[in-house]
Amino acid sequence: MTDAKVPVTVLTGFLGAGKTTLLNHLLTADHGKRIAVIENEYGEIPIDHELVVHADEELFEMSNGCICCHVRGDLIRILKSLLQRKHKFDYILIETTGVADPGPIAQTFMLEPDLMHATRLDGIVTLVDARHLHEHLDDPTGEVKAQIGFADVILLNKTDLVPPARIEEIEATLRGMNGTAKLYRTERSVVDLDRVLGVNGFSLKHALDVDAEFLEVERSFRWASVFALEAGDCELTATLQPGHLYPKLPMCLIPVASADRAGVDALLDKAYDVFHTAEVLADAGGVITPGDNYHQLPVAETPTRFVLRVVEQGLYALFAKYPPAEITLELSRGGSAVAPRYEQRFKGKREHGDVTSVSLQVAGTLDLDKVNAWLLRYRNERYKDLFRYKGVLSVNQYPERLIVQGVHQLVECDKGRPWGDEPRSSKLVFIGRNLDQAVLQKEFEACS
């Protein structure tokens, strides 16, 4: 370990999701890491310690209260005691109760001075029971939604008990609730150690170093292809790839100035507007025309063909809700394929109920005082609904990127890489309940 701070992983998940099974897997796997474990049980009589394989790890247990509220003081005392002999272990793993809200636990590491200097919150790992997720999401207490919203890593467990098509639907739901968490499928909680420990999930700066598109803005479409088309009719073929259940493909075809990123980016607002106009339903063999038309193409695993009628020769950008890996679109004229001149993918927007992941973006440089005032007001008004928020800002006071990360009412800022000659822009992701993207985008833009 090159980091002087001890990494801490919070393991959460609703009752029966498989937390103790995962813990046993991590403690008995041949990885050579020393893990100190802190367990939290909700009840007067502790039981979980009887279910955990002790091996050579340090094991502490807290009972008769939930770690996120009643016994948080006990957590702090145990952590401080552990840190007095931190040479004996490499990681600290905290297993919460199935009804715990991870937010207050994360805040503990951002508020307690001794823990801030000696530990590093590495990530929040949430187990999700694939078989029972639907009924858990309907739970009125909302703990499952909070656990998913706060997660840096989501393990979709018990996938062997659910049909593949249903798993696809569940993953879409989870990504709609938390679009930035890493998502893995597991059976019996078996997962590689490096997917849950040492992930730097709570370090936005690290996440951006690994994946520059980590905070990419979500769109109503996930793919764009630019074609050079002659006037006249050509054939458009749509094929649903195996394992996907989309009966229709939302798409539009718009004239574009150039077959490159600049050309496509210039159309993003227009494509958004088209995707939110009244749809034009197309039948197999029907005629599709470029322009401000929002088409819904019926698709199947056997190719479905349509007539694309081009009035004027030129470049056209085809925006589709699903990428080629899920629904393949092919153009041909006179039996010869028409290859795209340029292709670009986007992060698709998915939603689930009142918990969503909302992405915002503003080009140029923001005024730091306006950003501070806006975030302070919004945080104070809506902190109960804000699970996580994170972003990279371009502000007038700094030549470097400003990295922002918050949990409920707590927010941390750090300087990132210098902008240099790169085009400046600001991105923010909010994860929480009842978030209005249009309002947030407008208020974010007002910080310019």
C-alpha positions, 0 to 999 in steps of 0.5 A: 500500500503506497497510500498512508491512509487506510482504505475503508469499504462500506458493504451495504445491501437490503436484507437477504441480498448476500452481504454475509456470503460476500464477506465470507468469500472475501475472507477466505479467497486467496488474495493475501490481503489482511482485512479488518471487519466491522459488523453491524447487527440490528437487534439485541442478540448478535448472530452474524458473527456466528455466520462469518468465517473468521480466518485471521482477520480482525472482527468487531461487532456492534449490535442493538442499533443501526450503524447509520444512526444509533451506534455511529459513536461505537463505529468511531470508537472501534475505528480509532481503536483499530487504527492504533494497530493498523500495521496488522491489516491492509483494509477495513471492511464495514458490513452494515445492516440491511436497513442502513442508509450509507449516507451518514456512514460516508459522512463520518469519514468526512466529518471526524478529524481523526478519521479524515487524517488516518483513513480513506473512504475507498467506496460504497459497495451495494449488493442487490437481490436480483430476484426480489429487487422489484418488491424491495423498491416498493418498500416505503422506507426507501432504504434500498433506493438510498443504498443504490443511489450512494453506491460506487459499485453495485453487485447484482446478485442471485442472477442465476435465479432470474431469466436473462431478459429480466436481468437486462431490465433490472440493470436498466433500472439500476443504471437509471437510479445511479448512472456512475456506479460500476455494475457487475453480475454475481452468483452467490456473491462471488466476485473478484476482490479488485472489483470491491476493494481498492476501487477508489470509488469515492475519489472522483479525481481518480475516477476521471483519471481512469475514465475521462467520460465518467461524468458524460452528460446523459442523452435521450439517444445513445448513438449517432452515425453520419451518412453521405446520401444521394437523392432518391430511395435507399433501404434501411434495415433494423435488426434486434440483437439477441438478448434484448427486448426492445419492440421499437427503435426511436430514431431521427435523421437530420441534415448535418454540416460535417461528418465529424464530432463538431458536426454532430455536437452542433445538432445535439440540442436539435436532436433532443427537441426532435426526440421530444416531439410527437412520434411518427409510427413506421410499419415494416416496409414503410417510408422514412424521410429525413428532417424533424421527424421522430420515428419509432421503428418496429424491430425484431431479431429477423431484419426489418426493412424500411424505405429511406426517401432522400429529397436532397443529396447531402450529409445526414446524422442518424440519431438512435436510442440504442447502439449497434450492439443492441439494435443494428441499423444498416443502409444500402442502395442498389444492393450495396452497403452505405458505410457511415462516415462518422460514428459517436456514442452517448450515455443514454438516459434512463429513469426509475421512479423518484430516484434518478441520476441527472447529468448537467453540462455547461460550456465555458467558464463559470463564476465560482461565487455564483456556483457556491451560492447556487449549490449552497442554496440547493443543498440546504433546501434539498439535502434529504433528497441528495444522495450523492453529487459529483462534478468537474467545474471550470471556474474563473478563479482557477486554471485547474479543474475544480473537483466537487463531491458531496454527500447530503449536506457535506461537500468536498472540493479539490483541484484537478489537472490544469485545463491548459489549451483544452476547451473548458466546460463544467459537468455535474451529476446529481443522484437523488429523489425527484430531481428536475433536470430542466430546472437544474440545467437552467440554474447551472447555466445561470452560474456563467 
